[in-house]
Amino acid sequence: MPTDIMTRLSPRQFRPPEPDDLTNIALLLDIDGTILDTAITPGSVVVPGSLRSSLRKLHAICGGALALVSGRLIRDLDVLFAPLRLPAIGGHGAEMRLSCNEEMLTRHGAVIDGTLRILVVALAKTHPGVIVEDKGASLAVHYRQAPRVEQSLRTRISAIIADVGIQDLEVMHGKAVFEVKPAIFNKGEAVRELMKSPPFAHRKPVFVGDDTTDESVFNVLPMLGGIGYSVERSIPGANGTFESPEDVRGWLADLCGREGNNLP
């Protein structure tokens, strides 16, 4: 990967690696707000066919060292990107799949307490437009359709956690979402584990993410000798910032290059 990509370059100044470089890097890609445009609900996002094509080609060119790194569960990623089945980190690090041919591994058996789940769902029902996405090991409270209740949700969720008395929980504030999860796992620690195993081991991780939920990955990249890019906003530790998911998709298409165009 070229080392002269400096912070704050415009997307058109991002120079893709040479074909030979793709054999030495691991591409790690967040989903929502990074390679997909944000939608009003989690289920209404659209995956362009051109993106599926780019991911398929890059997965082959990189020798399988391309992984989706998402807060979504891996089973949902498989549905979203079908027929592609890619290596992935799901549920903010609760799940991992090292290759498209392997089964999904549960990294942590943590499950959100039943009482906490009931109370959070009941809270959401008092605010029209608020959606609770139950991921088993975490709860995502989406309020994009009800932005005015952000502060109320923040206060009430914190109060519920305090009342239930569960230790070692964290509330991550993303783009129009509060994610309630055990603090024991995160995307960054999952990426560290991923990079120990073939085909990712001994490669340079290149990560693209857009949200506060991706900050743990940016934090570990220096220890892994990697680099990262943010999308739409500056994130500490990012080597550059794309203006939009559309620009990221264009960058990925460019990464395919001449070699990718020759793939079936």
C-alpha positions, -999 to 999 in steps of 0.1 A, spaced: 0 0 0 14 34 -9 25 53 22 20 88 8 -18 89 14 -20 117 39 -49 128 61 -76 150 46 -70 141 10 -102 142 -11 -115 108 -23 -102 113 -58 -67 116 -44 -68 82 -28 -44 61 -49 -54 24 -50 -26 -1 -43 -8 -16 -72 -20 -52 -81 10 -67 -63 1 -48 -31 -33 -66 -29 -15 -98 -21 -1 -82 10 -31 -64 25 -63 -74 42 -94 -53 34 -117 -48 64 -149 -30 56 -177 -16 78 -211 -18 62 -237 8 71 -226 44 63 -193 31 49 -200 9 18 -238 12 20 -258 44 21 -276 49 54 -313 41 52 -343 51 74 -344 15 88 -318 -13 90 -339 -34 67 -343 -8 39 -306 -5 29 -298 -12 -7 -267 -32 -19 -258 -21 -55 -250 -50 -78 -217 -32 -87 -207 -34 -50 -213 -71 -49 -192 -75 -80 -163 -54 -65 -164 -74 -33 -164 -107 -51 -134 -97 -73 -115 -82 -44 -121 -113 -22 -105 -134 -50 -76 -110 -57 -67 -107 -19 -67 -144 -16 -97 -144 7 -84 -117 30 -114 -94 27 -138 -92 57 -170 -73 65 -168 -58 100 -203 -49 112 -226 -44 140 -251 -66 120 -252 -103 127 -234 -125 102 -266 -143 92 -281 -109 83 -250 -100 63 -254 -132 43 -290 -123 34 -280 -87 26 -251 -96 3 -265 -128 -12 -253 -148 -30 -219 -136 -16 -208 -153 16 -177 -134 29 -154 -136 59 -170 -114 85 -170 -100 120 -206 -96 132 -225 -82 162 -197 -57 170 -173 -85 176 -196 -111 191 -193 -133 160 -166 -141 135 -162 -162 103 -127 -166 90 -136 -177 55 -166 -181 32 -164 -219 36 -163 -220 74 -191 -218 99 -197 -188 120 -180 -188 154 -195 -172 185 -166 -154 202 -186 -146 233 -216 -164 247 -230 -132 263 -267 -127 260 -286 -95 270 -305 -101 302 -342 -109 297 -354 -82 321 -332 -56 304 -345 -66 270 -382 -64 281 -376 -29 296 -358 -15 266 -385 -29 242 -412 -14 264 -394 20 263 -392 19 225 -429 13 223 -436 46 241 -419 65 212 -434 60 177 -407 54 151 -382 39 175 -371 4 165 -353 -22 187 -330 -46 168 -324 -76 190 -290 -92 182 -289 -116 211 -257 -103 226 -267 -67 221 -297 -44 216 -297 -17 190 -322 11 196 -327 30 163 -343 64 165 -337 78 130 -374 82 125 -378 100 158 -347 122 162 -363 144 188 -363 116 214 -325 112 214 -318 127 248 -349 111 264 -338 77 251 -302 82 263 -314 91 298 -340 64 301 -317 36 288 -290 46 313 -316 46 341 -329 11 330 -293 -3 331 -288 13 365 -320 -1 379 -314 -36 366 -280 -35 381 -261 -54 354 -224 -48 355 -200 -44 325 -225 -31 300 -218 -3 277 -240 20 256 -224 30 223 -239 60 206 -238 56 168 -256 74 140 -292 76 152 -287 45 173 -279 34 209 -263 0 211 -265 -17 244 -239 -45 247 -215 -62 271 -182 -44 273 -162 -76 270 -162 -75 232 -158 -49 204 -149 -47 168 -113 -37 176 -105 -68 197 -122 -90 170 -100 -75 143 -69 -83 164 -81 -119 166 -90 -121 129 -55 -109 119 -39 -138 137 -55 -164 114 -50 -173 77 -56 -158 52 -54 -125 72 -22 -133 92 10 -115 81 -9 -90 60 -14 -53 65 -50 -45 75 -67 -17 56 -99 -6 74 -127 17 63 -154 28 89 -176 57 96 -190 57 131 -181 59 168 -187 21 169 -157 18 146 -133 37 168 -121 6 186 -107 -7 152 -89 26 145 -74 22 180 -58 -12 173 -46 -5 137 -12 10 148 -4 -22 168 -12 -43 137 8 -21 113 -24 -11 95 -41 20 82 -76 32 82 -100 56 64 -131 73 78 -162 83 59 -179 116 60 -163 127 93 -128 127 108 -121 99 132 -90 99 154 -64 76 139 -77 77 103 -52 82 75 -78 99 53 -115 106 49 -139 97 22 -167 121 15 -195 94 12 -202 57 8 -205 63 -29 -169 74 -30 -159 43 -10 -177 21 -35 -159 39 -63 -125 33 -46 -133 -4 -42 -141 -6 -79 -108 11 -87 -90 -14 -64 -102 -43 -86 -82 -28 -115 -72 -46 -146 -66 -79 -128 -101 -78 -113 -117 -71 -146 -103 -104 -159 -120 -125 -132 -152 -144 -141 
